[in-house]
Amino acid sequence: MSVPIPGKSSWPELVGVNATLAATAIAHDRPDVAVEVLPPGAPVIPDYNPLRVRVFIDNNNLVSQVPVIG
């Protein structure tokens, strides 16, 4: 069983930021998690994964919701 690395679990400062820059910032803060960038309307399975951060973006490729672990 893996033990989570202590660190950030949400990135409210990334709302409105370009998706690529946001994904890079999250990967820098938490190299132990996978970052998923999801476009508007992408199907999402509502499961919890402590090793994932979903980054929801708008049609302008900007982060539209606060990225969080899960």
N, C-alpha and C positions, 0 to 999 in steps of 0.2 A: 504494500500500500504506500502510495506516495504522500508526502506531507507538503501542503501548499507552501510556497515561498511567501513570506510576509511582504506586503507591498500594497500598492494602489489596487482598488477594486472598482473604481469608477473614474471617468475622465470628463467632468462637466465643462472643463475649459476647452474641449475640442469641438463643441457644438458650433457649427458654422465654418469649420476648418475644412480644407481640401481633404478628401478621403485618403489619398496617398500619404500626405503629411501626418494625418491622424493615426493611420495604421503603423507608420514608422515610429511615432512617439509612443504608442502603446507597446509595441515590440521592444522598444528601448527600456521602458519602465518595467515591463514584465516579460522577459524573454522566455519564461516558462509557459506562456499561454499562446494558443493559436488565435490569430485575428481573422475574422470573416467580415468582408465588406459586402453589404447587401443593398442592391438597388431598390427603388420604390416598387412595391407590389411583389417582391420576392417571397416565395412560399417559405414559411418558417415553422419548424417543428418546435413546439413549446416545451422543450426539455431543458434541464439544467445541467450545465457542464462546467465544473470549476476550472477547467483548463482552456476555456474559450471566451473570447470577447467578440460580440457582434457589433459591427459598426453599420448603422443604418444611414443611408445617404439619400439626398433628394436628386431631382433631375439635373441639378447644376454640379453634381459630384461633391456636394458639401455635406458634412455630418448633420443629420436632422434630429437625432436623439442622443442623450447622454450614453456613451458606451460604458457598459458594465460587464463585470465577470459573470459568466453564466451562459 
